[in-house]
């Protein structure tokens, strides 16, 4: 898995850095950052939760046709032992790893920092 730095010029507020959900969801849904941010805000208001709350962004992805996948358990090892850098995945996925959400597109981890050392906990792909 390669690392590709995300173009931070899309951020609405340049100083706001805790936007992994908006960033990753916009990448995998192939939408602009602004549209994704606005849509997550609306769902968050309806649910009474912040846009980065699991239930909010997971509903958004589900509404877009994404399904949750559990990471396969390696033989003889516990779940969560496959690091993102070692994951041989081709396609588009929003990947949950240790209190973080990142985007994977065709073998590239797209983020503002290299989080490939983290384990893959679960991931969402188009159904």
N, C-alpha and C positions, 0 to 999 in steps of 0.2 A: 504494500500500500504506500503510495506516494503522498507527500504533503503539498498542498497548494494554498498559498496565502490568499485569503478573501479580500476583495477590494473594499476597503473601509470607507470609501467616498460615498457609499450608499446609505450610511448611517444618517438618521435624521438629526441626531445630536452627537457631535464628534467626541464629546467627553464622556458619553454614556457607554460603558464597556460591558455591562452585564446583559447582553442581548443575544445570548447563544440560541435561545428558542426562536426568536424572530428571524435571525440570520439563517439558521439551519432550515427552518420550515420554508422560508422564501426560496432558498436554493432548491430544495427537493420538489417543491410545488411549481418551480419555474415562474415565480411571480416577482414583482418588484418588492423591495424591502418595505416601502411605504404602504402598499396594498396589504401585505401580510400583517404588518403592525396594526393597521386600522381594523382589519377583520378579526384579529386575535383580541383586540380591545373590545369590540362589540360582543364577542362571545363571552369574554371575561365579565363584562357588565351584566349580561344575561344570567351568568352563573354565579355572580357575586364573588369572583376570584380574579387574581392577577393574571395577565396573559401568559406568564411563564409557569403557571400552575399546571401540573401534569394533566389534570382533567380538561383544561381549556385547550392546550395545544394538541392533545390526543384526540379530542372531539373534532378539532379542525382538520387534522390529518385523516381521520376516519370519514368525515364528510367529503373529503377530496378523493376517497377511494383507496386510502392506504390501510394496510393491515399490520398488526403487531406480530413480530416473529421473535421467538426465543432463540438465543444463540445456542447452537448445538454443543452438547457436552463432549469434550474430548475424552477418548477412551481412558478410563482409569484416573481422570482428573475432575475436580469440581467445576461447575458452571462458572463462567467469568474468568477463566484462565487464558482465553485467547485474546491477545492484545490486538488493538486495532492495526498496528503495523504488520502483524502476522496474518491478518484476515484476508483471505483470497476471495474478495467479493467484487463482482462486476455488475453494475447496474446502479440504481439510484436508491438511496436509503437515508433516513434520519436515524442516527445511531445514538442510543443512550449509553453513557459511560460515566460512572462515578459523579453524580450531580452535575452532569454536563450533557448537552445535546450538540451533535456535530453532523455535518452533511458529508455523505460519501457519494461521489459521482464517478462511475466507471474507473474504479481503482484509485481514485484520488480523495483524500480527506481534505475538505475545503473548510478552513477555519481561520481565525485571526492568530492562532498560536498552534504549535505542533502538539496535539493531544494524543498522538498515536501510541504512546507508552501506556495508555489506559486500557483496561479490559472492555470488551464489547459485552454489555449486559443484555440488551434487546435492541431490535431495530424495526423500523416501519418501512414497508415497501408498498408500491401500488398493487392492489389486489388484482 
